[in-house]
Amino acid sequence: MNIYDDITFVKGVGPKMGEKLNKCGIYNVLDLLLYFPRDYDMVKIGSSIEQFEDKEKVILECTVKSILRDIRTKNNKILSTVIFNCGNNNFKGQWFNQPYAKNSFRVNSTYVITGKVEKFNGEYRMSNPKILKNTSIDKNKILAKYSLKDNLNNSFLNKIISDVLSQVRIIENLPAKIVEKYQFMPLDESIRNIHSPKDRYSLEEARRRLKFQELFAYSMKIFMLKELNKSSLGIGFKMTHELRDLKDKLPFQLTEAQSRVVREILIDEKRNVPMNRLVQGDVGSGKTIVALISLFNVIKNGYQAAMMAPTEILAKQHYFEATTLFEEFGINIQLLTGSTTAKNKEIIKNDLKEGKIDLLIGTHALIEEDVVFKNLGMIVTDEQHRFGVNQRNKLSAKSENADVLVMSATPIPRTLTLCLYGDLDVSVIDKLPPGRKKVDTYYLDKKEKNRAYDFTLKEISMGRQVYIVCPLVEENEDLKLSSVETLYNELKNGYFKNIEVAILHGKMPNKEKNAIMEEFKNGNIKVLVSTTVIEVGVNVPNSTVMIIENAERFGLSQLHQLRGRVGRGSHKSYCILIANIKSDTTKRRMETMKNSNDGFYIAEEDLRIRGGGELFGFRQSGENNFLLADLVEDFRIFKAANMEAKEIVNSESSEDKKVKIEIKDKLERSSKYICFN
């Protein structure tokens, strides 16, 4: 079996099941082996249900005594019940609104089942029991739980992964000196233990090894990109005399920090090596104007330029700023997004190919294959952490020698920046423009949240608008987190009964999201209940209050990003953090937010206080293709992997050169950073 074989070649996977696996991003055997569990159940095994505590997850071998008729409860739910016998005890297995579940059982047949034990009125029962197939119950189990779509189930994934692993042996591909130095579990053993752990220790060792593996491969890619950039021939742009005219047209004076960063970029533009620079700046520090000045110089040298933003709202905002600023300079600017009509897309693409468009601003639509530039000289990506290295490269690939500028409003600790953006030179806009108002920040325990909403009503009565942010779209009973839909209904029918309230979350169609944001910007919506989709690119000067529910669930940098949505107008603004304050750590984090508006200080404090967590408020898996690693939580592993990668890239030994070639080949064949033969 070859790891690049199509997934339908695996025994038990036909065309229909192959389509379901494709929806999970599983197209070949390698994808299957790298489809790591999202979580694990540490399950206790016993011979009698009475030996377990309430709420414990267990495995039992049971016989079905009877299958009861479904009944409808007072809450209009369908309750299905099977009576099981285990040892000398009978107990109920029960499911709500899953009438099909009982069809898997037959009276007098024996099954190995797993579920959560519940004690109720002196009786034992098991909620949502599931049948475990081919499971030995002679020891405690750690059961893998995968992200599931389209009626896939854990049993099926466990089975096909187990079948594949029985037919392959995974060859070690980290240099032996690194495996020995860090005493890593072999790669073959790590892959087996990540899917079916022998015990907790084996699981942790497998995770440590595989996290290092992907962070090492990521670092290698970054350093090899930098090597490639240095050897590439770029465009040496001259300093156009019209730069002075543009600066004179600005309605404000650039800050010292903005002027310094503009100079650094213009110096890069003069060199005949492609620029690869990151501009970091706090929320509201004026990164966009710096980027536009840089783009202007390239355009006036006779080249085209591109600017990519992660959302349509932000792309439109940049388009408006660019057209206003460049109005008198004869620059043709166009906007290309997902909502651009097919007819206009065709016109824009043709004009772009013929060189009639000077500056193209847009979303991911810019990286489509049929978007072709005649002579692309510079690329800017905004909020670049939303794109990741691979998407950045897709846009860069549209020109062999274009200058690249990436911007981020997410302050990152300097130590992490050096590892994360090893392929980029870094500029920092570390001062806010004058007149930018400080946002007063307060935090409340969730028991006192009514105070926040009472205050909000006063602000609304003065004509202001309000954001209310939740971390999740769906209710999570285990974590007791607010669902954005639940909170929206609660507030709409309670506190804000006679006020215009709207809901916004990532699962809504883009057209609907954009329409709601336009209504909010126009003042027709007074209260916007949202997930973090409003984190980037929303500029509503009339909004003065940001309430963040379950604030303890966010990274501090993301709280700071969200706070930056208010304080953009002439009115006094406030951020209120509602948190479940159960620990000193949570309180210290909330105090940090209350006492500082400096994003870089906050990022450093977050790294110091938690020593882990989520740098951008969400895991980096996805765009950066990290399957296990978290850039902050695993920062020590990242530093070690980064150091080892740097040594190999800089080494002249034949062994290390061979490692570079092998990793380059693997990264070209798979977009995932954990690659193996």
Beta strands, then each sheet from edge to edge (+ up, - down):
strand 1: 39-45
strand 2: 57-67
strand 3: 71-72
strand 4: 78-86
strand 5: 89-96
strand 6: 110-120
strand 7: 123-131
strand 8: 141-145
strand 9: 276-281
strand 10: 304-308
strand 11: 333-336
strand 12: 359-362
strand 13: 376-381
strand 14: 403-408
strand 15: 425-429
strand 16: 440-445
strand 17: 465-469
strand 18: 501-504
strand 19: 527-530
strand 20: 543-548
strand 21: 574-579
sheet 1: 3+ 4- 2+ 1+ 8-
sheet 2: 3+ 4- 5+ 7+ 6-
sheet 3: 11+ 12+ 10+ 13+ 14+ 9+ 15+
sheet 4: 16+ 21+ 20+ 17+ 19+ 18+
end
